[in-house]
Amino acid sequence: MDCFPEQEERLMHRFYANDDLNPGSVVTLAEEDARHACTVLRMKPGQQAEIIRSGERWSAEFLTLSPREASLKLLSPLPSSEPSLSVTLYQGLPKSDKMDLIVQKAVELGVTRIVPVLMERCVSRPDPKDSVRKLERWRKIAREACKQSGRCIIPDVSGILSVKNIILDPQLPGVNIVPWENADSCGPLAFSNSHPDLSSVGILIGPEGGIDQAEIDFLCNSGFIPVTLGKRILRTETAGLAAISAIMCLYGEMD
């Protein structure tokens, strides 16, 4: 029975296709995804899946499938799952594997870009070789989170920046906020009321030790707006997700 066709759509397995569109609207999967579809999911030609390519979502049908290659025919476009508000998360590097969780959940919530930031009070200070390995891991986590949440684009996880290099970031949004425990005059609601037509925003989150006063002074002098997230002190892995959720909700991205 097709009582709940929209539920059937949500249950389709999702894959990222190669960006090239072959004649006859046929797309191919990377070998890793082909192997997963064939050996883990045990899918077969004729079964349908959701394909994400070039920022678009499509329903598709497997034409060929083996552990090494897979091809699918695009059937019909699906509604975009991307928010209209572009959010960049500037995250002070946390210790341990907390960044894994932050990347995963930030992607699920709809961020467009994640930038790790090395700050004065960061405990984690990876060397260049370790930074490359971590960046590869974070990008893989972002890709898997996109697939799970049905995102149409894979948010970029950029290389590590210093606080002073943030203002030199060519992709720095025009409006940026910095949640800070000593900010008491402006919360997310007041911010959204004063910026009703926002199309992009940056959110900078400090590490476990908080944001150094000199860094706050520099950021405020560079145009960042300090905001409060309430009377309670949030952990670094909580603060960014809370700020993203609040902004997405206030700008109608959770309706």
PyRosetta script that sets phi, psi and omega in degrees:
from pyrosetta import init, pose_from_sequence

init()
pose = pose_from_sequence("MDCFPEQEERLMHRFYANDDLNPGSVVTLAEEDARHACTVLRMKPGQQAEIIRSGERWSAEFLTLSPREASLKLLSPLPSSEPSLSVTLYQGLPKSDKMDLIVQKAVELGVTRIVPVLMERCVSRPDPKDSVRKLERWRKIAREACKQSGRCIIPDVSGILSVKNIILDPQLPGVNIVPWENADSCGPLAFSNSHPDLSSVGILIGPEGGIDQAEIDFLCNSGFIPVTLGKRILRTETAGLAAISAIMCLYGEMD")
pose.set_psi(1, 140.2)
pose.set_omega(1, 179.1)
pose.set_phi(2, -100.2)
pose.set_psi(2, 49.8)
pose.set_omega(2, -179.3)
pose.set_phi(3, -69.4)
pose.set_psi(3, -31.7)
pose.set_omega(3, -175.9)
pose.set_phi(4, -130.8)
pose.set_psi(4, 69.6)
pose.set_omega(4, -177.4)
pose.set_phi(5, -62.8)
pose.set_psi(5, -33.2)
pose.set_omega(5, 179.9)
pose.set_phi(6, -66.7)
pose.set_psi(6, -30.4)
pose.set_omega(6, 177.2)
pose.set_phi(7, -69.2)
pose.set_psi(7, -37.9)
pose.set_omega(7, 178.0)
pose.set_phi(8, -61.5)
pose.set_psi(8, -40.1)
pose.set_omega(8, 179.3)
pose.set_phi(9, -61.5)
pose.set_psi(9, -42.8)
pose.set_omega(9, -177.6)
pose.set_phi(10, -67.0)
pose.set_psi(10, -25.4)
pose.set_omega(10, -176.7)
pose.set_phi(11, -85.2)
pose.set_psi(11, -6.2)
pose.set_omega(11, 178.9)
pose.set_phi(12, -65.6)
pose.set_psi(12, 141.0)
pose.set_omega(12, 176.5)
pose.set_phi(13, -69.6)
pose.set_psi(13, 144.5)
pose.set_omega(13, -176.2)
pose.set_phi(14, -109.4)
pose.set_psi(14, 142.7)
pose.set_omega(14, 177.4)
pose.set_phi(15, -141.3)
pose.set_psi(15, 150.8)
pose.set_omega(15, 173.0)
pose.set_phi(16, -96.3)
pose.set_psi(16, 125.1)
pose.set_omega(16, -179.1)
pose.set_phi(17, -95.2)
pose.set_psi(17, 157.6)
pose.set_omega(17, 171.7)
pose.set_phi(18, -59.9)
pose.set_psi(18, 144.2)
pose.set_omega(18, -172.7)
pose.set_phi(19, -68.0)
pose.set_psi(19, -24.7)
pose.set_omega(19, -178.9)
pose.set_phi(20, -69.7)
pose.set_psi(20, 133.7)
pose.set_omega(20, -179.9)
pose.set_phi(21, -101.5)
pose.set_psi(21, 114.4)
pose.set_omega(21, -176.9)
pose.set_phi(22, -81.2)
pose.set_psi(22, 161.6)
pose.set_omega(22, 177.5)
pose.set_phi(23, -54.8)
pose.set_psi(23, 141.2)
pose.set_omega(23, -178.9)
pose.set_phi(24, 79.9)
pose.set_psi(24, 17.7)
pose.set_omega(24, 179.0)
pose.set_phi(25, 55.3)
pose.set_psi(25, 47.7)
pose.set_omega(25, 178.0)
pose.set_phi(26, -109.8)
pose.set_psi(26, 131.5)
pose.set_omega(26, 179.7)
pose.set_phi(27, -119.7)
pose.set_psi(27, 159.8)
pose.set_omega(27, 179.1)
pose.set_phi(28, -119.2)
pose.set_psi(28, 155.9)
pose.set_omega(28, 177.9)
pose.set_phi(29, -103.2)
pose.set_psi(29, 156.0)
pose.set_omega(29, 171.4)
pose.set_phi(30, -64.6)
pose.set_psi(30, 155.2)
pose.set_omega(30, -176.3)
pose.set_phi(31, -58.2)
pose.set_psi(31, -38.5)
pose.set_omega(31, 179.8)
pose.set_phi(32, -60.1)
pose.set_psi(32, -43.1)
pose.set_omega(32, 179.9)
pose.set_phi(33, -71.8)
pose.set_psi(33, -36.0)
pose.set_omega(33, 177.3)
pose.set_phi(34, -62.6)
pose.set_psi(34, -44.0)
pose.set_omega(34, 179.4)
pose.set_phi(35, -63.5)
pose.set_psi(35, -40.9)
pose.set_omega(35, 179.5)
pose.set_phi(36, -64.0)
pose.set_psi(36, -44.8)
pose.set_omega(36, -178.6)
pose.set_phi(37, -64.3)
pose.set_psi(37, -37.0)
pose.set_omega(37, -174.7)
pose.set_phi(38, -82.5)
pose.set_psi(38, -48.5)
pose.set_omega(38, -171.1)
pose.set_phi(39, -94.2)
pose.set_psi(39, -28.8)
pose.set_omega(39, -178.8)
pose.set_phi(40, -95.0)
pose.set_psi(40, -51.9)
pose.set_omega(40, -178.6)
pose.set_phi(41, -83.2)
pose.set_psi(41, -16.1)
pose.set_omega(41, 179.4)
pose.set_phi(42, 55.3)
pose.set_psi(42, 42.4)
pose.set_omega(42, 177.4)
pose.set_phi(43, -79.6)
pose.set_psi(43, 163.5)
pose.set_omega(43, -175.9)
pose.set_phi(44, -137.5)
pose.set_psi(44, 158.0)
pose.set_omega(44, 174.4)
pose.set_phi(45, -53.7)
pose.set_psi(45, 139.3)
pose.set_omega(45, -177.4)
pose.set_phi(46, 100.9)
pose.set_psi(46, -22.8)
pose.set_omega(46, 177.7)
pose.set_phi(47, -79.4)
pose.set_psi(47, 154.1)
pose.set_omega(47, -177.2)
pose.set_phi(48, -100.3)
pose.set_psi(48, 155.4)
pose.set_omega(48, 178.2)
pose.set_phi(49, -148.4)
pose.set_psi(49, 168.1)
pose.set_omega(49, 174.7)
pose.set_phi(50, -99.8)
pose.set_psi(50, 128.3)
pose.set_omega(50, -178.2)
pose.set_phi(51, -112.5)
pose.set_psi(51, 135.4)
pose.set_omega(51, 176.5)
pose.set_phi(52, -117.4)
pose.set_psi(52, 124.3)
pose.set_omega(52, -179.8)
pose.set_phi(53, -151.9)
pose.set_psi(53, 138.6)
pose.set_omega(53, 175.4)
pose.set_phi(54, 50.3)
pose.set_psi(54, 38.3)
pose.set_omega(54, 178.1)
pose.set_phi(55, 76.6)
pose.set_psi(55, 13.0)
pose.set_omega(55, -179.8)
pose.set_phi(56, -121.7)
pose.set_psi(56, 154.3)
pose.set_omega(56, 175.2)
pose.set_phi(57, -111.9)
pose.set_psi(57, 136.2)
pose.set_omega(57, 179.9)
pose.set_phi(58, -136.8)
pose.set_psi(58, 147.6)
pose.set_omega(58, 163.7)
pose.set_phi(59, -84.2)
pose.set_psi(59, 144.0)
pose.set_omega(59, -175.1)
pose.set_phi(60, -147.9)
pose.set_psi(60, 164.2)
pose.set_omega(60, -179.6)
pose.set_phi(61, -126.9)
pose.set_psi(61, 132.5)
pose.set_omega(61, 178.8)
pose.set_phi(62, -65.6)
pose.set_psi(62, 128.6)
pose.set_omega(62, 173.7)
pose.set_phi(63, -96.5)
pose.set_psi(63, -49.2)
pose.set_omega(63, 176.5)
pose.set_phi(64, -132.2)
pose.set_psi(64, 149.9)
pose.set_omega(64, -178.6)
pose.set_phi(65, -156.2)
pose.set_psi(65, 125.1)
pose.set_omega(65, 174.7)
pose.set_phi(66, -148.0)
pose.set_psi(66, 169.5)
pose.set_omega(66, 179.9)
pose.set_phi(67, -62.3)
pose.set_psi(67, -12.6)
pose.set_omega(67, -176.4)
pose.set_phi(68, -110.8)
pose.set_psi(68, -22.1)
pose.set_omega(68, -178.6)
pose.set_phi(69, -155.6)
pose.set_psi(69, 155.6)
pose.set_omega(69, 178.8)
pose.set_phi(70, -151.4)
pose.set_psi(70, 141.8)
pose.set_omega(70, 175.3)
pose.set_phi(71, -129.8)
pose.set_psi(71, 146.0)
pose.set_omega(71, -178.5)
pose.set_phi(72, -136.7)
pose.set_psi(72, 147.7)
pose.set_omega(72, 174.9)
pose.set_phi(73, -97.1)
pose.set_psi(73, 126.5)
pose.set_omega(73, 177.6)
pose.set_phi(74, -71.0)
pose.set_psi(74, 133.2)
pose.set_omega(74, -176.9)
pose.set_phi(75, -102.6)
pose.set_psi(75, -57.9)
pose.set_omega(75, -178.5)
pose.set_phi(76, -155.8)
pose.set_psi(76, 147.6)
pose.set_omega(76, 178.7)
pose.set_phi(77, -70.0)
pose.set_psi(77, 149.6)
pose.set_omega(77, 176.9)
pose.set_phi(78, -113.2)
pose.set_psi(78, 156.6)
pose.set_omega(78, -179.1)
pose.set_phi(79, -59.8)
pose.set_psi(79, 145.2)
pose.set_omega(79, 178.4)
pose.set_phi(80, -68.8)
pose.set_psi(80, 144.6)
pose.set_omega(80, 177.7)
pose.set_phi(81, -106.2)
pose.set_psi(81, 8.3)
pose.set_omega(81, -175.8)
pose.set_phi(82, -84.7)
pose.set_psi(82, 138.8)
pose.set_omega(82, 176.1)
pose.set_phi(83, -71.5)
pose.set_psi(83, 153.2)
pose.set_omega(83, 176.6)
pose.set_phi(84, -78.4)
pose.set_psi(84, -21.3)
pose.set_omega(84, 177.8)
pose.set_phi(85, -89.5)
pose.set_psi(85, 124.2)
pose.set_omega(85, 178.7)
pose.set_phi(86, -91.1)
pose.set_psi(86, 121.6)
pose.set_omega(86, -177.5)
pose.set_phi(87, -118.0)
pose.set_psi(87, 126.0)
pose.set_omega(87, 173.3)
pose.set_phi(88, -105.8)
pose.set_psi(88, 125.7)
pose.set_omega(88, 177.9)
pose.set_phi(89, -100.6)
pose.set_psi(89, 115.3)
pose.set_omega(89, 172.0)
pose.set_phi(90, -95.9)
pose.set_psi(90, 106.3)
pose.set_omega(90, -171.4)
pose.set_phi(91, -108.5)
pose.set_psi(91, 117.8)
pose.set_omega(91, 172.3)
pose.set_phi(92, -58.6)
pose.set_psi(92, 129.4)
pose.set_omega(92, -173.4)
pose.set_phi(93, -57.9)
pose.set_psi(93, 119.4)
pose.set_omega(93, 176.9)
pose.set_phi(94, -89.1)
pose.set_psi(94, 167.0)
pose.set_omega(94, 178.2)
pose.set_phi(95, -85.5)
pose.set_psi(95, 171.3)
pose.set_omega(95, 178.4)
pose.set_phi(96, 58.8)
pose.set_psi(96, -142.4)
pose.set_omega(96, -177.2)
pose.set_phi(97, -106.4)
pose.set_psi(97, 25.2)
pose.set_omega(97, -178.5)
pose.set_phi(98, -62.3)
pose.set_psi(98, -30.1)
pose.set_omega(98, -178.4)
pose.set_phi(99, -64.3)
pose.set_psi(99, -29.8)
pose.set_omega(99, 177.4)
pose.set_phi(100, -58.1)
pose.set_psi(100, -48.5)
pose.set_omega(100, -179.9)
pose.set_phi(101, -64.7)
pose.set_psi(101, -43.1)
pose.set_omega(101, -178.3)
pose.set_phi(102, -60.8)
pose.set_psi(102, -46.1)
pose.set_omega(102, 179.5)
pose.set_phi(103, -61.5)
pose.set_psi(103, -48.0)
pose.set_omega(103, -177.7)
pose.set_phi(104, -58.4)
pose.set_psi(104, -50.4)
pose.set_omega(104, -174.9)
pose.set_phi(105, -74.1)
pose.set_psi(105, -34.7)
pose.set_omega(105, 178.0)
pose.set_phi(106, -63.5)
pose.set_psi(106, -39.9)
pose.set_omega(106, 177.5)
pose.set_phi(107, -64.1)
pose.set_psi(107, -44.5)
pose.set_omega(107, 178.7)
pose.set_phi(108, -59.5)
pose.set_psi(108, -35.4)
pose.set_omega(108, -177.9)
pose.set_phi(109, -78.3)
pose.set_psi(109, -13.4)
pose.set_omega(109, 172.5)
pose.set_phi(110, 112.0)
pose.set_psi(110, 13.8)
pose.set_omega(110, 179.7)
pose.set_phi(111, -64.1)
pose.set_psi(111, 153.0)
pose.set_omega(111, 179.2)
pose.set_phi(112, -92.8)
pose.set_psi(112, -28.8)
pose.set_omega(112, -174.3)
pose.set_phi(113, -155.0)
pose.set_psi(113, 145.6)
pose.set_omega(113, 177.0)
pose.set_phi(114, -126.4)
pose.set_psi(114, 129.2)
pose.set_omega(114, -178.8)
pose.set_phi(115, -124.9)
pose.set_psi(115, 110.9)
pose.set_omega(115, 174.6)
pose.set_phi(116, -68.3)
pose.set_psi(116, 139.1)
pose.set_omega(116, -176.8)
pose.set_phi(117, -126.2)
pose.set_psi(117, 128.6)
pose.set_omega(117, 176.3)
pose.set_phi(118, -87.8)
pose.set_psi(118, 116.6)
pose.set_omega(118, -175.0)
pose.set_phi(119, -118.8)
pose.set_psi(119, 169.8)
pose.set_omega(119, -173.9)
pose.set_phi(120, -57.1)
pose.set_psi(120, -39.3)
pose.set_omega(120, -174.6)
pose.set_phi(121, -100.8)
pose.set_psi(121, 16.9)
pose.set_omega(121, 176.5)
pose.set_phi(122, -70.8)
pose.set_psi(122, 128.2)
pose.set_omega(122, 174.5)
pose.set_phi(123, -78.0)
pose.set_psi(123, -39.4)
pose.set_omega(123, 179.6)
pose.set_phi(124, -79.0)
pose.set_psi(124, 122.3)
pose.set_omega(124, 178.0)
pose.set_phi(125, -136.5)
pose.set_psi(125, 76.9)
pose.set_omega(125, -175.4)
pose.set_phi(126, -66.2)
pose.set_psi(126, 143.8)
pose.set_omega(126, 175.0)
pose.set_phi(127, -75.6)
pose.set_psi(127, 167.5)
pose.set_omega(127, -175.6)
pose.set_phi(128, -54.3)
pose.set_psi(128, -42.3)
pose.set_omega(128, -179.1)
pose.set_phi(129, -64.6)
pose.set_psi(129, -42.6)
pose.set_omega(129, 179.6)
pose.set_phi(130, -68.5)
pose.set_psi(130, -33.2)
pose.set_omega(130, 179.4)
pose.set_phi(131, -63.0)
pose.set_psi(131, -40.3)
pose.set_omega(131, 178.9)
pose.set_phi(132, -63.1)
pose.set_psi(132, -43.3)
pose.set_omega(132, 180.0)
pose.set_phi(133, -64.3)
pose.set_psi(133, -43.8)
pose.set_omega(133, -180.0)
pose.set_phi(134, -64.5)
pose.set_psi(134, -40.5)
pose.set_omega(134, -179.0)
pose.set_phi(135, -63.0)
pose.set_psi(135, -41.2)
pose.set_omega(135, 176.9)
pose.set_phi(136, -61.3)
pose.set_psi(136, -41.0)
pose.set_omega(136, 179.8)
pose.set_phi(137, -65.5)
pose.set_psi(137, -45.4)
pose.set_omega(137, -179.1)
pose.set_phi(138, -63.1)
pose.set_psi(138, -37.9)
pose.set_omega(138, 178.8)
pose.set_phi(139, -67.3)
pose.set_psi(139, -36.3)
pose.set_omega(139, 176.8)
pose.set_phi(140, -67.0)
pose.set_psi(140, -41.1)
pose.set_omega(140, 177.6)
pose.set_phi(141, -62.2)
pose.set_psi(141, -42.0)
pose.set_omega(141, 179.3)
pose.set_phi(142, -61.1)
pose.set_psi(142, -41.6)
pose.set_omega(142, -179.4)
pose.set_phi(143, -64.6)
pose.set_psi(143, -43.9)
pose.set_omega(143, -179.8)
pose.set_phi(144, -68.2)
pose.set_psi(144, -36.1)
pose.set_omega(144, 177.8)
pose.set_phi(145, -66.3)
pose.set_psi(145, -35.5)
pose.set_omega(145, 176.2)
pose.set_phi(146, -62.4)
pose.set_psi(146, -45.8)
pose.set_omega(146, -177.9)
pose.set_phi(147, -62.4)
pose.set_psi(147, -42.9)
pose.set_omega(147, -178.2)
pose.set_phi(148, -66.0)
pose.set_psi(148, -39.2)
pose.set_omega(148, -173.5)
pose.set_phi(149, -93.6)
pose.set_psi(149, -2.4)
pose.set_omega(149, 176.7)
pose.set_phi(150, 77.2)
pose.set_psi(150, 26.5)
pose.set_omega(150, 176.8)
pose.set_phi(151, -68.8)
pose.set_psi(151, 150.6)
pose.set_omega(151, 178.6)
pose.set_phi(152, -91.0)
pose.set_psi(152, -19.7)
pose.set_omega(152, 177.7)
pose.set_phi(153, -128.0)
pose.set_psi(153, 152.9)
pose.set_omega(153, 175.3)
pose.set_phi(154, -95.7)
pose.set_psi(154, 112.8)
pose.set_omega(154, -179.9)
pose.set_phi(155, -58.1)
pose.set_psi(155, 142.0)
pose.set_omega(155, 178.7)
pose.set_phi(156, -75.8)
pose.set_psi(156, 132.4)
pose.set_omega(156, 169.5)
pose.set_phi(157, -105.9)
pose.set_psi(157, 107.8)
pose.set_omega(157, -172.4)
pose.set_phi(158, -83.4)
pose.set_psi(158, 170.4)
pose.set_omega(158, 176.0)
pose.set_phi(159, -69.0)
pose.set_psi(159, 162.1)
pose.set_omega(159, -176.1)
pose.set_phi(160, -67.3)
pose.set_psi(160, 133.8)
pose.set_omega(160, 176.5)
pose.set_phi(161, -115.8)
pose.set_psi(161, 156.1)
pose.set_omega(161, 168.4)
pose.set_phi(162, -86.2)
pose.set_psi(162, 165.7)
pose.set_omega(162, 179.9)
pose.set_phi(163, -59.5)
pose.set_psi(163, -44.3)
pose.set_omega(163, -177.0)
pose.set_phi(164, -68.6)
pose.set_psi(164, -24.8)
pose.set_omega(164, 178.9)
pose.set_phi(165, -81.9)
pose.set_psi(165, -10.0)
pose.set_omega(165, 178.3)
pose.set_phi(166, -60.4)
pose.set_psi(166, -42.9)
pose.set_omega(166, -176.8)
pose.set_phi(167, -70.5)
pose.set_psi(167, -12.6)
pose.set_omega(167, 175.7)
pose.set_phi(168, -93.9)
pose.set_psi(168, -3.0)
pose.set_omega(168, -179.8)
pose.set_phi(169, -63.8)
pose.set_psi(169, 118.2)
pose.set_omega(169, -178.6)
pose.set_phi(170, -62.9)
pose.set_psi(170, -19.2)
pose.set_omega(170, 179.7)
pose.set_phi(171, -101.5)
pose.set_psi(171, 13.9)
pose.set_omega(171, 178.8)
pose.set_phi(172, -60.4)
pose.set_psi(172, 124.0)
pose.set_omega(172, 178.3)
pose.set_phi(173, -60.6)
pose.set_psi(173, 160.6)
pose.set_omega(173, -179.6)
pose.set_phi(174, -71.6)
pose.set_psi(174, -25.3)
pose.set_omega(174, 179.2)
pose.set_phi(175, -124.6)
pose.set_psi(175, 131.8)
pose.set_omega(175, -176.6)
pose.set_phi(176, -139.8)
pose.set_psi(176, 143.0)
pose.set_omega(176, 178.2)
pose.set_phi(177, -122.4)
pose.set_psi(177, 156.7)
pose.set_omega(177, 176.9)
pose.set_phi(178, -135.1)
pose.set_psi(178, 102.3)
pose.set_omega(178, 174.6)
pose.set_phi(179, -60.0)
pose.set_psi(179, 131.0)
pose.set_omega(179, -173.9)
pose.set_phi(180, -147.3)
pose.set_psi(180, 136.2)
pose.set_omega(180, -173.7)
pose.set_phi(181, -64.9)
pose.set_psi(181, -21.3)
pose.set_omega(181, -179.9)
pose.set_phi(182, -96.4)
pose.set_psi(182, 3.6)
pose.set_omega(182, 175.0)
pose.set_phi(183, -84.6)
pose.set_psi(183, 127.0)
pose.set_omega(183, -176.5)
pose.set_phi(184, -133.6)
pose.set_psi(184, 4.1)
pose.set_omega(184, -175.1)
pose.set_phi(185, -105.7)
pose.set_psi(185, -8.8)
pose.set_omega(185, -175.1)
pose.set_phi(186, -148.3)
pose.set_psi(186, 119.4)
pose.set_omega(186, 174.5)
pose.set_phi(187, -107.1)
pose.set_psi(187, -178.0)
pose.set_omega(187, -179.6)
pose.set_phi(188, -56.5)
pose.set_psi(188, -38.7)
pose.set_omega(188, -179.6)
pose.set_phi(189, -65.4)
pose.set_psi(189, -47.2)
pose.set_omega(189, 178.9)
pose.set_phi(190, -62.5)
pose.set_psi(190, -38.5)
pose.set_omega(190, 178.5)
pose.set_phi(191, -62.6)
pose.set_psi(191, -46.9)
pose.set_omega(191, -178.9)
pose.set_phi(192, -64.9)
pose.set_psi(192, -34.0)
pose.set_omega(192, 177.8)
pose.set_phi(193, -66.4)
pose.set_psi(193, -32.4)
pose.set_omega(193, -179.0)
pose.set_phi(194, -87.5)
pose.set_psi(194, -11.0)
pose.set_omega(194, 177.6)
pose.set_phi(195, -133.0)
pose.set_psi(195, 68.5)
pose.set_omega(195, -172.1)
pose.set_phi(196, -71.4)
pose.set_psi(196, -24.3)
pose.set_omega(196, -174.3)
pose.set_phi(197, -111.0)
pose.set_psi(197, 39.5)
pose.set_omega(197, -176.0)
pose.set_phi(198, -72.2)
pose.set_psi(198, 136.0)
pose.set_omega(198, 175.3)
pose.set_phi(199, -110.9)
pose.set_psi(199, -21.3)
pose.set_omega(199, 177.7)
pose.set_phi(200, -151.7)
pose.set_psi(200, 150.5)
pose.set_omega(200, -179.6)
pose.set_phi(201, -152.5)
pose.set_psi(201, 146.5)
pose.set_omega(201, 173.6)
pose.set_phi(202, -108.5)
pose.set_psi(202, 143.0)
pose.set_omega(202, 178.9)
pose.set_phi(203, -126.3)
pose.set_psi(203, 118.9)
pose.set_omega(203, 178.6)
pose.set_phi(204, -104.1)
pose.set_psi(204, 127.1)
pose.set_omega(204, -178.4)
pose.set_phi(205, -117.4)
pose.set_psi(205, 132.4)
pose.set_omega(205, 178.8)
pose.set_phi(206, -76.6)
pose.set_psi(206, 166.0)
pose.set_omega(206, 178.3)
pose.set_phi(207, -79.6)
pose.set_psi(207, -168.5)
pose.set_omega(207, -177.2)
pose.set_phi(208, -55.9)
pose.set_psi(208, -38.9)
pose.set_omega(208, -177.0)
pose.set_phi(209, -81.1)
pose.set_psi(209, 0.5)
pose.set_omega(209, -179.3)
pose.set_phi(210, 87.4)
pose.set_psi(210, -174.5)
pose.set_omega(210, -178.4)
pose.set_phi(211, -101.9)
pose.set_psi(211, 129.1)
pose.set_omega(211, 179.0)
pose.set_phi(212, -64.9)
pose.set_psi(212, 147.0)
pose.set_omega(212, -178.5)
pose.set_phi(213, -58.5)
pose.set_psi(213, -39.4)
pose.set_omega(213, 178.8)
pose.set_phi(214, -63.5)
pose.set_psi(214, -35.1)
pose.set_omega(214, 178.5)
pose.set_phi(215, -69.0)
pose.set_psi(215, -41.7)
pose.set_omega(215, 177.3)
pose.set_phi(216, -61.2)
pose.set_psi(216, -43.7)
pose.set_omega(216, 179.0)
pose.set_phi(217, -60.3)
pose.set_psi(217, -44.0)
pose.set_omega(217, 180.0)
pose.set_phi(218, -63.6)
pose.set_psi(218, -45.2)
pose.set_omega(218, -178.6)
pose.set_phi(219, -64.3)
pose.set_psi(219, -43.7)
pose.set_omega(219, 179.7)
pose.set_phi(220, -64.8)
pose.set_psi(220, -40.1)
pose.set_omega(220, 177.3)
pose.set_phi(221, -66.6)
pose.set_psi(221, -20.8)
pose.set_omega(221, 179.3)
pose.set_phi(222, -93.8)
pose.set_psi(222, 4.9)
pose.set_omega(222, 174.8)
pose.set_phi(223, 103.9)
pose.set_psi(223, -3.3)
pose.set_omega(223, 176.7)
pose.set_phi(224, -68.4)
pose.set_psi(224, 143.9)
pose.set_omega(224, -178.6)
pose.set_phi(225, -104.6)
pose.set_psi(225, 116.5)
pose.set_omega(225, 177.2)
pose.set_phi(226, -71.6)
pose.set_psi(226, 135.4)
pose.set_omega(226, 178.7)
pose.set_phi(227, -132.6)
pose.set_psi(227, 157.5)
pose.set_omega(227, 175.7)
pose.set_phi(228, -102.3)
pose.set_psi(228, 148.1)
pose.set_omega(228, 174.0)
pose.set_phi(229, -110.5)
pose.set_psi(229, 22.0)
pose.set_omega(229, 177.7)
pose.set_phi(230, 113.3)
pose.set_psi(230, -174.6)
pose.set_omega(230, -173.9)
pose.set_phi(231, -81.7)
pose.set_psi(231, -11.5)
pose.set_omega(231, -177.0)
pose.set_phi(232, -99.5)
pose.set_psi(232, 146.4)
pose.set_omega(232, 177.5)
pose.set_phi(233, -85.1)
pose.set_psi(233, 121.0)
pose.set_omega(233, -178.3)
pose.set_phi(234, -97.5)
pose.set_psi(234, 145.0)
pose.set_omega(234, 173.3)
pose.set_phi(235, -64.7)
pose.set_psi(235, 157.9)
pose.set_omega(235, -178.0)
pose.set_phi(236, -60.9)
pose.set_psi(236, -35.5)
pose.set_omega(236, -179.9)
pose.set_phi(237, -75.3)
pose.set_psi(237, -13.0)
pose.set_omega(237, 177.5)
pose.set_phi(238, -96.7)
pose.set_psi(238, -38.2)
pose.set_omega(238, -172.5)
pose.set_phi(239, -60.3)
pose.set_psi(239, -46.9)
pose.set_omega(239, -178.5)
pose.set_phi(240, -64.0)
pose.set_psi(240, -42.4)
pose.set_omega(240, -178.9)
pose.set_phi(241, -68.2)
pose.set_psi(241, -35.7)
pose.set_omega(241, 177.3)
pose.set_phi(242, -66.7)
pose.set_psi(242, -42.8)
pose.set_omega(242, -179.5)
pose.set_phi(243, -65.4)
pose.set_psi(243, -43.9)
pose.set_omega(243, 178.8)
pose.set_phi(244, -61.2)
pose.set_psi(244, -45.2)
pose.set_omega(244, -179.5)
pose.set_phi(245, -61.3)
pose.set_psi(245, -44.4)
pose.set_omega(245, -179.0)
pose.set_phi(246, -63.2)
pose.set_psi(246, -45.5)
pose.set_omega(246, -179.2)
pose.set_phi(247, -65.1)
pose.set_psi(247, -45.4)
pose.set_omega(247, 179.9)
pose.set_phi(248, -60.4)
pose.set_psi(248, -40.4)
pose.set_omega(248, -179.5)
pose.set_phi(249, -67.4)
pose.set_psi(249, -45.8)
pose.set_omega(249, -176.6)
pose.set_phi(250, -67.0)
pose.set_psi(250, -26.3)
pose.set_omega(250, 179.2)
pose.set_phi(251, -99.0)
pose.set_psi(251, 17.2)
pose.set_omega(251, 171.0)
pose.set_phi(252, 78.8)
pose.set_psi(252, 14.7)
pose.set_omega(252, -177.4)
pose.set_phi(253, -86.1)
pose.set_psi(253, 1.2)
pose.set_omega(253, 176.9)
pose.set_phi(254, -118.1)
pose.set_psi(254, 12.5)
pose.set_omega(254, 178.1)
pose.set_phi(255, -74.0)
pose.dump_pdb("model.pdb")
